[in-house]
């Protein structure tokens, strides 16, 4: 069983603001509002959530080896 990191630092691509957040373990987070510039971040194409696109660590399901955290 791999060690799962639950905290990830999101970096806004618009203003560079960084904030460490606790990632949900039971759902994807598709939107995230930057505290710095209020831009609403969405996952980049091919990523399942904002943590996979902008975080220092991928979301827990991806860390566990799943293809995506969506149930579809």
Secondary structure, 3 states (H helix, E strand, C coil): CCCCCCEEEEECCCCCCEEEEECCCCCCCCEEECCCCCCEEECCCCCCCHHHHHECCCCHHHHCCCCCCCCC
